[in-house]
Amino acid sequence: MSLCRALLHRPPVLLMDEPFGALDALTREQMNVELHRIWRETGTTVLFVTHSIAEAAYLASRVVVMSPRPGRVIEVIDVDLPRDRDYGAALRSNEFGDATSRIRGLLGARTDP
């Protein structure tokens, strides 16, 4: 409902801070797909804060990786996925894998099983 209210006035920029954090995994995926559709159709710039690497890589054209406190920009990563992207195909793509691997590496997360 908050997303509907925020979009009602067609803002040029939409600021979203962990908007889907409390949702279950399937609902979160559906909301990611829906937000991506809204972004494509409206052209609204979305600044989206998330701790989910997959969510960041799927939704973004560009991911800004931040350090822990004090927060500073570590790197800006361009995500090379088509603007009109299918969720499943995007997650299986080499470009998605490259972006998520780079982000994990910058955050010091292990990438091996």
N, C-alpha and C positions, 0 to 999 in steps of 0.2 A: 504494500500500500504506500509506503514512504517513497518508493521508486516512482510510482505513478504520480504522486504529488510533486516530486522534484522535476519530472519531465513535463508536467502540465503547462508550464510557462515557457517551454522550449529554451532552456538556458544554453548559452554558448559553451559553458564548461560545467561538468557534473563531477563533484568531488565525492568519492566513495571510500570509506575507511572500514575495511573488513565487513562488508555488508552481508556476506553469505556465511560467515564464520560459524553461526549457530545452527546451520542447516545440516541435515543428513547428507551423505555423499551423493545419492541420486538426485535429490532436490537441488543440491548445489550445482551439479552438472547441468540440470535443466535451466537453472537461473543463469549460468554462464552462457549457454546457447542463446537464451532469450536476450540477455544484455548485449551480446554480440550482434544479434539481429537488430536491436534497437539502435545501436551505434551505427551500423551500416545504413539504416534507413534515415536516420536523423542527421548524421554527420556531427553530432555533439562530441566535443572533446571530453574524454573521461579520464580523470586522474584516479586510479584504482589502487588502494593500498591493500596488500594481502601478504600472508605468510606462506601461501600455497604456491610452490614453484610451478606446478602444472597449470594452475589457474592463471598465473601471471603470463606464462608463455602462450597459453591458448588465447587469452583476451587481448594481449598487447601487440602493438606495432613496435613498441620500444619498452624494455624493462630497465628500470634504474635499480641497481643493487646497492643497498645501503649497509653500512657497518653498524655494529652495536654501538651503544652510547660511548662517546658522543656520536650521534648519527652523522655520517658523511657519505658522499657518493663514492662507491668503490669503482663502479664501471656502468656504462650505459650500453645495453645490448640491443641491437636491432633484431627483431624476430622476422625471419624471412618466410612468412606464411602468406598465402593469398588473402586478400581482403575478404572475399567471400569464401569462408572455410567451413568445411564439414567437421563436426566435432571428432568423430571416430577417425576419419582420414588424417586430420591434423595431428592427433595424438600418436598415430603410427608413422608419421613422416620423419624423414631424416632431419629436416629443419627444426622440428619440435624437439627431437632428441638432442640435437646440437645445442639448442638454446637452453634446455633444462640441464644438460651436463655442464655447460659453462656456468650457469647460475649456481649449481650445486658446488662446483669447484671453487667459485669465489666465496661462497659461504662456508667453505671448509667441510661440507657434508661428504660422507663417503658415497662413492658411486658404484662400488662393487657389492655384490650380494652377501 
